[in-house]
Amino acid sequence: MTSGPRVPGLAFEADQRGLSEGYCIYTQQQRQYLVSLAAHGIPIAHQTADGSSIDPHQQYLCENRTASDIKQPATLTYHSSPELGTIAMTVIQGDKQFDYYPLLPSGLAAIERRIAEQLGDNPIIAFPAAICMDAKRRQLTAESMAGG
């Protein structure tokens, strides 16, 4: 008997780069699929992992969890790829992590307004030009500002 939530793919070895590339491929395919459905007039209903419905007019989704153990994390990390632009943003406040995902084109601006309220005027911002992943937990993580 196992305890805790099941994490798909955890039994397979993967490094941070492989996870980042897979995440970008998944996001690109998902976006293309959603655009195709909308172009054919097929209604789309988003749900969270626990099955809760998401309002179709909701601009973004925020998930929160305990932060990954990272040395000197940026308070705000923009996760992006050259092909897709910004995919998500991660905010670290103490031991809490908030991952923001835009659901509509207007979502990025709405997320940035929310983060400005959440963090104030002087966040430590990272633009790693990649998706930062915690390979153990298979989740987004903040960029480390520790260097090295």
Buried (B, 14 or more C-beta within 10 A) or exposed (E): EEEEEEEEEEEEEBEBEEBBBBBBEEBBEEEEEBEEEEEEEEEEEEEEEEEEEEEEEEBBBBBEEEBBEBEEBBBBBBBBBEEBEBBBBBBBEEEEBBBBBBBEEEBBEBBBEBBEEBBEEEBBBBEBEBBBBBBEBBBBBBBBBEEE
